[in-house]
Amino acid sequence: NIALRNPQVTDERRLNFAVQMTIDRILFLRICEDRGIEPDEQLKDLTKAPNIYPRLVELFKRADQKYNSGLFHFATEKGNDSPADTFTPNLVIDDKIFKEIFKGIYYPCEYIFKEIPVEILGQVYEQFLGKVIHLTAGHQARIEEKPEVRKAGGVYYTPRYIVDYIVANTVGKLLEGKTPAEAAALKIVDPACGSGSFLLGAYQYLLDWHEKWYLENDPEKWARGKEPPISQVVGGWRLTTRMKDEILVNNIHGVDIDAQAVEVTKLSLLLKVLEGETGQLSLGFERVLPDLGHNIQC
């Protein structure tokens, strides 16, 4: 539909970017909605009137104010040298496309988005990452398998238990006997991160390790002060969103040759930050997520 309605789009790379970013943004907001961080059925409500895409772009821009993630980066900002996306907001996309997509992600669809582990999202995306959109001479979009995927006989996803085993024996060993201040100096890099299965595993390990450390070292003391790393919740203690952001930016780094894979890794890590968050996030927390443009690079 983008190829059909936007003859000015002649660059395949930009076309692939537009398709993926639009899907990623919709999925991100839909998952946040299920977790109570975004208003209920806000995407579905867009279908009640014509010109869905311009109004969807307004939603994305609001999300930029709230989440500050590279996923919604539309305007150049001081101190942020990631290029702003001035391309996708100006596209023309038919309403029927969004009606179809939104119909597929609301009841009676079989997904409960808040229950889908971020790791599964990576596996779903591996299938998506195996494909690439080409423009034909007649300016039509054709979806093909990437040559490297065809050659390898399909996409391979690293099983979770292998990720856990390798992370426990690398990151786990590095953390032994350290304090959170010492842990902040560690740099963990996956030089061919794909859709991020190892980085997600490493990040989860770090989150669990930090939480355990604070629990064993007088949590009440650490929950005081202006920007505490942990806070008390029903049934115990947990890391604050700010602390989760800090661990992510300090410790987790990745590189991949595939620009689409890089976007999936960023999306998965940002959703991991918000895992377990609920509606309290919408009570004026400003710019709640980090921009991962420096951490995960193509």
Backbone hydrogen bonds, N-H to C=O, Kabsch-Sander energy under -0.5 kcal/mol:
donor,donor_aa,acceptor,acceptor_aa,energy
5,R,1,N,-2.6
6,N,2,I,-1.5
9,V,6,N,-2.3
10,T,8,Q,-1.1
12,E,10,T,-0.7
15,L,11,D,-1.9
16,N,12,E,-2.8
17,F,13,R,-2.2
18,A,14,R,-2.7
19,V,15,L,-2.3
20,Q,16,N,-2.4
21,M,17,F,-3.0
22,T,18,A,-2.0
23,I,19,V,-2.1
24,D,20,Q,-3.2
25,R,21,M,-2.7
26,I,22,T,-2.1
27,L,23,I,-2.8
28,F,24,D,-2.8
29,L,25,R,-2.4
30,R,26,I,-2.4
31,I,27,L,-2.7
32,C,28,F,-2.4
33,E,29,L,-2.1
34,D,30,R,-2.0
35,R,31,I,-1.5
36,G,33,E,-1.5
37,I,32,C,-2.8
38,E,32,C,-1.1
42,Q,39,P,-1.2
45,D,41,E,-2.3
46,L,42,Q,-0.6
46,L,43,L,-1.0
47,T,44,K,-1.6
48,K,45,D,-1.6
49,A,46,L,-1.1
55,R,51,N,-1.0
56,L,52,I,-2.3
57,V,53,Y,-2.6
58,E,54,P,-1.4
59,L,55,R,-1.7
60,F,56,L,-2.3
61,K,57,V,-2.3
62,R,58,E,-2.1
63,A,59,L,-2.2
64,D,60,F,-1.4
65,Q,61,K,-1.3
66,K,62,R,-1.5
67,Y,63,A,-3.3
68,N,63,A,-0.6
68,N,64,D,-1.5
72,F,69,S,-2.1
73,H,70,G,-0.9
74,F,72,F,-0.8
77,E,80,N,-0.6
80,N,77,E,-1.8
81,D,79,G,-0.5
85,D,73,H,-3.4
86,T,84,A,-1.2
90,N,87,F,-1.0
91,L,88,T,-1.7
93,I,91,L,-0.5
97,I,94,D,-0.8
98,F,94,D,-0.9
99,K,95,D,-2.4
100,E,96,K,-1.9
101,I,97,I,-2.2
102,F,98,F,-3.2
103,K,99,K,-2.0
104,G,100,E,-1.4
105,I,102,F,-1.1
106,Y,103,K,-0.7
109,C,106,Y,-2.2
113,F,111,Y,-0.7
115,E,112,I,-1.8
116,I,112,I,-0.6
116,I,113,F,-1.1
120,I,117,P,-1.2
121,L,117,P,-1.3
122,G,118,V,-1.5
123,Q,119,E,-1.4
124,V,120,I,-2.5
125,Y,121,L,-2.7
126,E,122,G,-1.8
127,Q,123,Q,-1.0
127,Q,124,V,-0.7
128,F,124,V,-1.3
129,L,125,Y,-3.4
130,G,126,E,-0.9
130,G,127,Q,-0.6
131,K,128,F,-1.6
132,V,144,E,-3.0
134,H,132,V,-0.5
134,H,142,R,-3.3
136,T,134,H,-0.5
136,T,140,Q,-2.9
139,H,136,T,-2.0
142,R,134,H,-3.1
144,E,132,V,-2.8
144,E,142,R,-0.6
146,K,130,G,-3.1
149,V,146,K,-0.8
150,R,146,K,-2.4
151,K,147,P,-2.5
152,A,148,E,-1.5
153,G,149,V,-0.8
153,G,150,R,-0.8
154,G,149,V,-2.6
157,Y,155,V,-0.5
162,I,159,P,-0.7
163,V,159,P,-1.9
164,D,160,R,-2.9
165,Y,161,Y,-2.0
166,I,162,I,-2.6
167,V,163,V,-2.8
168,A,164,D,-2.5
169,N,165,Y,-1.6
170,T,166,I,-0.7
170,T,167,V,-0.9
171,V,167,V,-1.0
172,G,167,V,-2.0
174,L,170,T,-2.0
175,L,171,V,-1.8
176,E,172,G,-0.7
176,E,173,K,-0.7
178,K,175,L,-2.2
183,A,179,T,-2.7
184,A,180,P,-1.8
185,A,182,E,-1.3
186,L,183,A,-1.7
188,I,186,L,-0.5
188,I,251,N,-3.2
189,V,187,K,-0.6
190,D,253,H,-1.8
193,C,190,D,-0.7
193,C,255,V,-2.2
196,G,193,C,-2.7
200,L,196,G,-2.8
201,G,197,S,-1.9
202,A,198,F,-2.8
203,Y,199,L,-2.7
204,Q,200,L,-2.7
205,Y,201,G,-2.1
206,L,202,A,-2.3
207,L,203,Y,-2.5
208,D,204,Q,-2.5
209,W,205,Y,-2.6
210,H,206,L,-2.7
211,E,207,L,-2.4
212,K,208,D,-2.4
213,W,209,W,-2.5
214,Y,210,H,-2.6
215,L,211,E,-2.1
216,E,212,K,-2.0
217,N,213,W,-0.8
217,N,214,Y,-0.5
221,K,218,D,-1.0
222,W,218,D,-1.3
223,A,219,P,-1.5
224,R,221,K,-1.0
230,I,222,W,-0.6
231,S,238,R,-2.7
233,V,236,G,-3.0
236,G,233,V,-2.2
238,R,231,S,-2.4
240,T,229,P,-2.6
244,K,240,T,-2.2
245,D,241,T,-2.5
246,E,242,R,-2.2
247,I,243,M,-2.5
248,L,244,K,-2.1
249,V,245,D,-2.7
250,N,246,E,-2.7
251,N,247,I,-2.6
252,I,248,L,-1.8
253,H,188,I,-2.5
253,H,251,N,-0.6
254,G,295,N,-2.6
255,V,190,D,-2.1
256,D,297,Q,-1.8
259,A,257,I,-0.7
262,V,258,D,-1.9
263,E,259,A,-1.6
264,V,260,Q,-1.9
265,T,261,A,-2.5
266,K,262,V,-2.2
267,L,263,E,-2.6
268,S,264,V,-2.9
269,L,265,T,-2.4
270,L,266,K,-2.5
271,L,267,L,-2.4
272,K,268,S,-1.8
273,V,269,L,-1.8
274,L,270,L,-1.5
275,E,272,K,-0.9
277,E,274,L,-2.2
281,L,278,T,-2.1
282,S,279,G,-2.2
283,L,280,Q,-1.6
284,G,282,S,-1.6
285,F,281,L,-0.9
286,E,284,G,-0.6
287,R,65,Q,-1.1
288,V,66,K,-2.9
289,L,67,Y,-1.6
292,L,290,P,-0.6
296,I,292,L,-2.7
297,Q,254,G,-2.6
297,Q,295,N,-0.6
